């Protein structure tokens, strides 16, 4: 917030002091301080308006149509159900900064599903750092018969994912309540991530689970070039940059990149870690 000095503000009194402006500036400082405290506490503003799943379904029909996004009636119904569950838990769980249905429909649902028009996903598919289920839950809605594994290290999100799986009756969906590292050995053909982790870190962490010939799909913003350029040589022994798609969310100014790496060689298995995950730890 810009605070004006007395010399820079034209005012009738000699001291160039405006009680109104002072109150406004103090209110702005208080609001900023509260925002910082809320972020530190992990709290989030409650949505001003929450639609039922049926209402959300109807409204998303128009939103998707206006943004040239195609999905089936069944997919849209499921997405609306997911929206309702997400908003139901938002006030206390702080799952998303997006609170309006239109923003969620575009920046979560379209954002997660539009990549299926750009690339062929390989399954079993591991969603690393899924948070409250992005992109994993929308992708499970689109591919109900495919094996998808959601990995998330924050317990409250894990509990929410289990709740969503039960309420929406999502089959063939595993939830791993831990962060993924090189000791994770569950075999998958695809890895996808919408998290902010650096490309090199993710490539290293999935070395043991991603099979030769499998793919890692990075959902990134337009400024991803430094991450691509900084992939170290020791990882280039096992991965090759396979595709780099630049695109926009339809009829918006939201720019995106889908960066895809292919695993060309299996890495030696790491020595056992004390807390190495076992297959029966999936739930």
C-alpha angles and dihedrals in degrees: 000000000000113000113201121219120227091255093057099048120079109219137155098237120081095242093051088231120153116192089195093052091045090054091048092050092048091049089051092050091047091050092049092048091049091050091053092048091048091051091050091050091047092237124142137198115267114246111263091221130018120191125209117249090257093051092044090052092054094046094046089055088066094040093052092044092050090051096046093244119146127207135147124263089248092052092050092050091053092047089052090051090051090049090054092051091047093052092043089062099034101093095061103022103047095217102156140016088215111090106163120084092230092053092047092047093051106030098037110024102031090037091055098042103039090075089071086070091055104044143013110249119219123221145253081053123195117205106205116207093001095173107192090351111297121175094351101069096047089046091050088052090053094043104033095165097047125095112251127175121200116205119194131157100198110090098212089055091048090054090049091051091052089050091051092048091053098042094046094039092231110182130205090022119134123193121206113197099207143066117270118246135161090280093065104103106173102134116242135165096211139033123192131183136180092177124115095244115129116264093239093053092052093046089053095046094054096045093108100042103040111084125225109277091026126125138231114210116202117195102203144159124254095269096068098114095099090055091052093047093049098055101125124238094246089064093045086066088069105028138047127193102252105177141356116195122189114197146143130234101257115277093355136097092238106124121203142180127206108200117189127194125191122212108231100175137026117244125226111269112256121242113273116280119214092238096039111156119248125207092248090061089075111100 
